[in-house]
Amino acid sequence: MYISLLMGKRGFVRREASPKEVLEHCLRLAREVAPPTPKGKRGRPWRYSHALYLAILLYRAFFRLTYRETEASLQDLMEGPFPSHQSLARYALKH
């Protein structure tokens, strides 16, 4: 998909990271810095963690995508459920 080969200064082959690799890095980073998901409070429990929302928003910013384009590209990359473009936009505005 996004793999393009470039020659570096010393003849080493450089390649851009694939979207799957970028998503994995975003997930790893988000798990380190995201606040814990609230538990034991009143109301409906959270379906997705703060880390997942943060990772998807980082992925969106990295590739400069709209919310709908982000949702469409994640359908190919993620196996499990993930938030829709509407809930991503709401989370980004609120947090």
Secondary structure per residue as TSV (DSSP state, phi and psi in degrees):
chain	resnum	aa	ss	phi	psi
A	1	M	-	360.0	-79.0
A	2	Y	-	-99.5	13.2
A	3	I	-	-81.4	117.5
A	4	S	-	-130.1	133.7
A	5	L	E	-94.6	135.2
A	6	L	E	-131.0	148.2
A	7	M	E	-92.1	129.9
A	8	G	-	-81.0	-174.2
A	9	K	T	-64.0	-37.6
A	10	R	T	-100.1	15.2
A	11	G	S	88.7	3.1
A	12	F	-	-76.0	147.2
A	13	V	E	-85.7	125.2
A	14	R	E	-110.6	146.3
A	15	R	E	-137.1	151.4
A	16	E	-	-77.5	150.8
A	17	A	-	-70.0	143.1
A	18	S	-	-76.5	160.3
A	19	P	H	-58.0	-34.1
A	20	K	H	-64.7	-42.7
A	21	E	H	-66.2	-40.4
A	22	V	H	-62.5	-42.9
A	23	L	H	-63.1	-41.7
A	24	E	H	-62.8	-41.4
A	25	H	H	-65.7	-40.5
A	26	C	H	-63.4	-41.6
A	27	L	H	-63.9	-42.5
A	28	R	H	-63.5	-45.1
A	29	L	H	-65.3	-42.6
A	30	A	H	-65.7	-36.3
A	31	R	H	-63.3	-30.4
A	32	E	H	-76.2	-36.2
A	33	V	H	-107.5	-14.0
A	34	A	S	-73.9	144.7
A	35	P	-	-70.1	156.1
A	36	P	-	-65.2	150.6
A	37	T	-	-72.9	130.2
A	38	P	-	-64.1	137.3
A	39	K	-	-134.7	153.3
A	40	G	S	81.0	6.2
A	41	K	-	-96.8	169.7
A	42	R	S	-72.5	157.5
A	43	G	S	100.2	-179.6
A	44	R	S	-70.8	138.0
A	45	P	-	-70.9	156.4
A	46	W	-	-67.0	136.1
A	47	R	S	-84.3	-37.8
A	48	Y	S	-122.6	149.0
A	49	S	-	-80.5	164.2
A	50	H	H	-60.9	-36.5
A	51	A	H	-63.2	-39.5
A	52	L	H	-66.8	-44.8
A	53	Y	H	-59.4	-46.3
A	54	L	H	-63.5	-41.5
A	55	A	H	-63.6	-42.3
A	56	I	H	-67.2	-37.6
A	57	L	H	-69.4	-34.4
A	58	L	H	-64.9	-43.7
A	59	Y	H	-59.6	-43.6
A	60	R	H	-61.9	-43.1
A	61	A	H	-68.6	-37.1
A	62	F	H	-62.3	-44.3
A	63	F	H	-93.6	-0.6
A	64	R	T	54.5	55.2
A	65	L	-	-103.5	159.3
A	66	T	-	-80.5	172.0
A	67	Y	H	-63.8	-40.2
A	68	R	H	-68.8	-39.1
A	69	E	H	-65.5	-35.7
A	70	T	H	-63.2	-46.7
A	71	E	H	-61.2	-41.3
A	72	A	H	-66.3	-39.8
A	73	S	H	-73.5	-28.9
A	74	L	H	-74.6	-22.6
A	75	Q	H	-61.0	-32.3
A	76	D	H	-82.4	-27.8
A	77	L	H	-92.1	-34.6
A	78	M	-	-103.6	139.0
A	79	E	S	-83.9	-43.9
A	80	G	S	-83.1	-177.6
A	81	P	-	-71.7	152.5
A	82	F	-	-146.3	161.2
A	83	P	-	-64.8	151.2
A	84	S	-	-77.1	172.5
A	85	H	H	-66.0	-29.9
A	86	Q	H	-68.5	-44.9
A	87	S	H	-71.0	-29.6
A	88	L	H	-63.8	-44.1
A	89	A	H	-64.5	-42.1
A	90	R	H	-63.6	-42.3
A	91	Y	H	-64.9	-41.2
A	92	A	H	-64.0	-37.9
A	93	L	H	-72.1	-38.0
A	94	K	H	-78.1	-37.9
A	95	H	-	-107.8	360.0
